[in-house]
Every structure is written in structure tokens, then in C-alpha cells.
Amino acid sequence: MTKVTMTVNGKSVSAETEGRTLLSAYLREGLGLTGTHIGCDTSQCGACVVHVDGVAVKSCSVFAQDVAGATVTTIEGMANADGSLGVVQQAFQDHHGLQCGFCTPGMVMSSAALLAQNPKPTEAEVRHALEGNICRCTGYHNIVKAVLAASGQDAIAAE
């Protein structure tokens, strides 16, 4: 067992873990941050996306010890300081970008990473950025609308 320390959602955290522990398991089991969902454990679905040093990463494909010392942001860290929904989260709610909610944390995290790199993406750029995230409920249309709305663009453009 190894003690792994990192900054998660602005707080320094540590947990004992085996070398083979995935970041997704470290976050969920070691730290109790269950908003990071595990859908496939094969890096195919995107439900486990978190930000590591500002970069979107599928946490089921990274060992926790490999990001020791890094800054990690999970879906729990996307809310505003007062606890209200962040811009991307609110846009998903306002534009019905979720149904069952299982893929939503990964979608929000991937969308936020896109908007950090490209504040005014086109519909095609949004769709391309979300290709690594699978949603079985929404058909993606409202997710694209939500991302465009979060960017301050008219969400109607995605219709």
C-alpha cells in the first residue's frame, strides 16, 4: 500500500492505495467522491472523465499513483462556491441535456474542458469533443444545445 496525495477540488487529500488502483476507484472508494461514474472500465464510455491539471482524462485509464501531486477536479468541484450549479451544469439542466444522468458527470467534465480550450465552439466542434462520451438516453441533441448555451451562444443553432 502506498499513500497517494493530490489536490482534489481545491483540497489536499491523501489515501492509502495499491499501485494498481485506478484514479476512478481512488476517487470513489478512497475519497468518497461518487460523482465520477464507472461505466465500462475500458476507457470507452467517458462516464469517468475528470480534469487532471486542467486536462480531461478518463479516470478509469490512469493509475492513482501516476497523478500523485496533481490537481484533480471532479464533478463535485464544478459547482459554484455557494453550492449552486456551475455554468455548464446549469446549462445541462436548462436545456434538458440529461435523462438518466449516468453519463452526465463525464459529459459535463468533457464539455467544461472543451469550453476552457475553445470558449465559442461550433456545433461540429462540440460533437467532435464529445465523441469519447457515450449517452444511451438523450440522442446528444440537447447535450450539444447545453454546451452551446454554456458558451454564451444561442442554443437554437444546434437545432
C-alpha positions as CSV (number, residue, x, y, z in Angstrom):
1,M,0.0,0.0,0.0
2,T,1.2,3.5,-0.9
3,K,-0.1,6.8,0.4
4,V,-1.2,8.9,-2.6
5,T,-1.6,12.6,-2.1
6,M,-3.1,15.1,-4.6
7,T,-5.3,18.2,-4.6
8,V,-8.9,17.3,-5.4
9,N,-11.5,20.0,-5.9
10,G,-9.2,22.5,-4.2
11,K,-8.3,20.4,-1.1
12,S,-5.2,18.4,-0.4
13,V,-6.2,14.8,0.1
14,S,-4.4,11.5,0.8
15,A,-5.5,7.9,0.8
16,E,-3.7,4.6,1.1
17,T,-3.9,2.6,-2.2
18,E,-2.4,-0.3,-4.1
19,G,-0.2,0.5,-7.1
20,R,-2.8,-0.9,-9.4
21,T,-5.7,1.3,-8.1
22,L,-7.3,3.3,-10.9
23,L,-7.9,7.0,-10.3
24,S,-11.6,6.4,-10.6
25,A,-11.5,3.9,-7.8
26,Y,-9.3,6.2,-5.7
27,L,-11.8,9.0,-6.1
28,R,-14.9,6.9,-5.4
29,E,-13.6,4.4,-2.8
30,G,-10.7,6.2,-1.2
31,L,-12.2,9.7,-1.1
32,G,-16.0,9.0,-1.3
33,L,-16.4,11.2,-4.4
34,T,-19.0,9.0,-6.1
35,G,-20.0,11.6,-8.8
36,T,-17.2,10.1,-11.0
37,H,-19.1,7.2,-12.6
38,I,-17.6,3.9,-13.7
39,G,-19.4,2.7,-16.8
40,C,-17.1,0.4,-18.6
41,D,-13.7,0.2,-17.0
42,T,-12.2,0.1,-20.5
43,S,-12.0,3.9,-21.4
44,Q,-14.8,3.6,-23.9
45,C,-17.8,5.4,-22.3
46,G,-16.4,8.6,-20.8
47,A,-18.6,8.4,-17.6
48,C,-15.4,8.7,-15.5
49,V,-14.0,11.9,-17.0
50,V,-12.2,14.2,-14.6
51,H,-9.7,17.0,-15.1
52,V,-6.1,16.4,-14.2
53,D,-4.1,19.6,-14.1
54,G,-6.8,21.1,-16.3
55,V,-6.9,18.3,-18.9
56,A,-9.9,16.0,-19.4
57,V,-8.8,12.4,-18.5
58,K,-10.8,9.2,-18.4
59,S,-10.0,8.2,-14.8
60,C,-10.5,4.5,-15.4
61,S,-7.4,4.6,-17.6
62,V,-5.0,6.2,-15.2
63,F,-3.4,4.8,-12.0
64,A,-4.0,7.0,-9.0
65,Q,-0.2,6.9,-8.1
66,D,0.6,8.3,-11.6
67,V,-1.3,11.5,-10.8
68,A,0.1,11.9,-7.2
69,G,0.8,15.6,-6.7
70,A,-1.5,16.7,-9.4
71,T,-4.6,18.9,-9.2
72,V,-7.8,16.9,-9.9
73,T,-11.2,18.3,-10.5
74,T,-14.3,16.0,-10.3
75,I,-17.9,16.8,-11.0
76,E,-18.3,17.7,-7.3
77,G,-15.8,20.5,-7.9
78,M,-17.8,22.0,-10.8
79,A,-20.4,23.8,-8.6
80,N,-20.0,27.5,-7.7
81,A,-18.5,28.4,-4.3
82,D,-22.0,29.0,-2.9
83,G,-23.0,25.4,-3.9
84,S,-25.2,26.4,-6.8
85,L,-24.7,24.7,-10.2
86,G,-21.8,25.9,-12.3
87,V,-22.4,27.3,-15.8
88,V,-22.1,24.0,-17.6
89,Q,-24.2,22.1,-15.1
90,Q,-26.9,24.8,-15.2
91,A,-26.9,24.7,-19.0
92,F,-27.4,20.9,-18.9
93,Q,-30.3,21.3,-16.6
94,D,-31.9,24.3,-18.5
95,H,-31.6,22.6,-21.9
96,H,-32.5,19.0,-20.8
97,G,-29.0,17.7,-21.6
98,L,-29.6,14.7,-19.3
99,Q,-32.1,12.0,-18.8
100,C,-31.0,9.1,-16.6
101,G,-27.9,11.1,-15.5
102,F,-25.4,8.3,-15.6
103,C,-23.2,9.9,-18.4
104,T,-23.8,13.4,-17.1
105,P,-20.7,13.9,-14.9
106,G,-18.4,12.8,-17.7
107,M,-20.3,14.9,-20.3
108,V,-20.1,18.0,-18.1
109,M,-16.4,17.4,-17.4
110,S,-15.6,16.9,-21.1
111,S,-17.8,19.9,-22.1
112,A,-16.0,22.1,-19.5
113,A,-12.6,21.1,-20.8
114,L,-13.7,21.9,-24.4
115,L,-15.0,25.4,-23.3
116,A,-11.8,26.1,-21.4
117,Q,-9.8,25.5,-24.7
118,N,-12.4,26.8,-27.1
119,P,-14.9,29.3,-25.5
120,K,-17.1,29.6,-28.6
121,P,-17.1,26.2,-30.3
122,T,-19.3,25.4,-33.3
123,E,-21.9,22.6,-33.2
124,A,-19.5,20.4,-35.1
125,E,-16.6,21.1,-32.6
126,V,-18.9,20.2,-29.7
127,R,-20.0,17.0,-31.3
128,H,-16.3,16.1,-32.0
129,A,-15.2,16.9,-28.5
130,L,-17.9,14.6,-27.0
131,E,-17.1,11.7,-29.3
132,G,-15.4,9.8,-26.4
133,N,-18.6,10.0,-24.2
134,I,-21.5,7.7,-24.7
135,C,-25.1,8.5,-23.8
136,R,-27.8,5.9,-24.3
137,C,-30.7,8.2,-23.5
138,T,-30.6,11.7,-25.0
139,G,-29.5,11.3,-28.6
140,Y,-26.9,14.1,-27.9
141,H,-29.0,16.9,-29.4
142,N,-29.8,18.5,-26.1
143,I,-26.3,18.0,-24.8
144,V,-25.0,19.9,-27.8
145,K,-27.6,22.7,-27.1
146,A,-26.5,22.8,-23.5
147,V,-22.8,23.2,-24.3
148,L,-23.5,25.9,-26.8
149,A,-25.7,27.7,-24.2
150,A,-22.9,27.4,-21.6
151,S,-20.6,29.1,-24.1
152,G,-23.0,32.0,-24.3
153,Q,-24.1,31.1,-27.8
154,D,-27.6,30.7,-29.0
155,A,-28.5,27.1,-28.3
156,I,-31.0,27.2,-31.1
157,A,-28.1,27.0,-33.5
158,A,-27.8,23.3,-32.6
159,E,-31.4,22.6,-33.7
